Amino acid sequence: MAIKNLQDMLILHRYLIQGEVQEADAPYYAAYLAKEFGVVVNAPLLLCEDNVRAIADLFCHDVPDSFYANPQDTAFYSEQELYVEQLISYIKIEMCGVNAEDPAVFARVPVFDKVLPTYGKNNEKVVRTFSIIDRDAAEKYAKGLFDGYCAYTRPWSMSDYGEITYFVDNGYYTGQKIACKDNIIFLLKMYGSEEFAKMLDYKDVVKMSVSLLGEKHELVIDRKACALLSLAVKNARPCVLSKKQSKYFNKLIKKTGADVPPTNNSDSPYAIAKKFIADGDVIGAAKFLASNGALFLRNLFWLLSRAKTDEEVDEILALLEINKPIVGMQIIYMLSGYTDECRRFVFYKNGTKIMHEESKEESEKRRSRVELSVRKKVEAAVVSGIKKYYASRPSIGRIYIADVFRKVGVPINTATCGKGLDVLPTGSRLPIKGDYLRAFCYWEKTYDMDLSAVFYDGESKTNTLYWGTYDFKPFGDSALTSGDARGKDGAEYVDFKIKELLEKGWKYGVVFVNSFGGLFNDGEVYCGYQDKDDLKTKAWAPDNIAMKISVKGDSRQFAAFALDLQRREVIVLNTLIGNGNQVVDNNSVYAFKPYLNPDVLDTFSMHTLLSLCGEIVDDPADAETVFDPDYVGKDGQKVIRPWDVQLLVPYIM
């Protein structure tokens, strides 16, 4: 979603910027927005034509064609008929070229004569209230958004980049502290400014170099990269480095010709802690790391796996002091997916979620396993420490928190997420109102996206609905797709019948988008879902979008959302997966098991954390800050909605 102006940014937060003059057609605009998109505005007479265009672009009035016009069409075809039509279309595409510009190359070839029903317009609407504000209020709101971005302790996602560059290019950056070093590196690479270089240390420069050049034995640096790295090396602050980092930094000094003395790793805290461990003094190692800030928390399980007695475990946990609550929350999420089988590591790299299953040899070498009794102690200590951290912060004053925030997750991993319409933080839960749900994916100026669903019984059984299985109808008519659209512009849909899938023994479904034709960086890709009372409707309904995400990143697989069929809830995932898979992988489900557990939100939701930040009032009119999806604020009030991630982030740091 390209950012051309301030309106493009604010519309995602349900704000429209008032036109310079009042337009006579404003009442017509208001009626049109309500009818076509379910959008109502707080001041309809202030609408202008630019507002209408912005809404139409956001909701997308004209989506490309899918293979079958509607997922329900495939209910009228046998498995053999679906297979034959798919096979013929593949042969035609291979003969004409998989990158053909002509959309007719990718169109379905109807082989079997079927009388299909005509699908009418849906009756369901998702009604959204947008507020019209003047230019001064818009500028003030935008400044708050950028201040929120600066407070991120996790990297910005690739879909944030358009907004960030808009802010910097238009003078919103006025020296604010930027909390995440990855984000400083992004700005330095974008703007080559000495101001950003001075915010880095030697370790950050090593990280930036690896991201620019790759981790190679022999560094080959072109002129542009050399100038940037020279600027960073000369202005960065000295810091403690590991042996490998020190060697690499000294290479950078030599290659860039920077007038900086060489460094070494003689005082590396990791090296010192390892000496304590080698001497059998795990408590000494713990105390030393605890005196070095976040290093203790990041190495907590390494220390605990070396503890020999319950007393040593208790002594290590007594040193726990939360000063980076997001790291603590990541530990809680990790523990909720922990098993006594082989460990599945989940970590984040370059804006994608990486999964790695630990081998037996790795487990023995790392000695990183901890028993269930220890894990329970860790969870209790971390939860207590996080709550103590928030309770000790200065109050933000009188606040009102709507109950929906009990189902809003904490935005702890912003780097993997896409922007869009009403996109809540990862882990958030939304009620499914009807008995049906239609997932969608559409794309422009790129080739062959695939919308898939992996179903999971909650124990060990999985099954997949995607282009390679849809002709077999693995779930009967309870989950149907619109077929495999392969063109440059296209759309795919999957229909779910919640009750029937639950009766078949499935507890969860996870919806993925895979880019068969290239990375998500190419073109524009969007996905989301519609909450339906009736599936016998037109495939695309812009006034029935429950959530829409713009997918962008150096990846081929994206987890959009999950379905908790028992609780009838959608779980927002909004996560890029860095495995390079062109086709959906059943095992990807296991990376999201912590989010499938609804008890995680009982421990930490935005409601839980915000409740510790101020004095709660029962009436939003009495609050200084209102956390509510629909409330229209009065003068002097600050209103934050569940999808305002940039505004929520500063409250959780």
Disulfide bonds with the S-S distance in Angstrom:
none
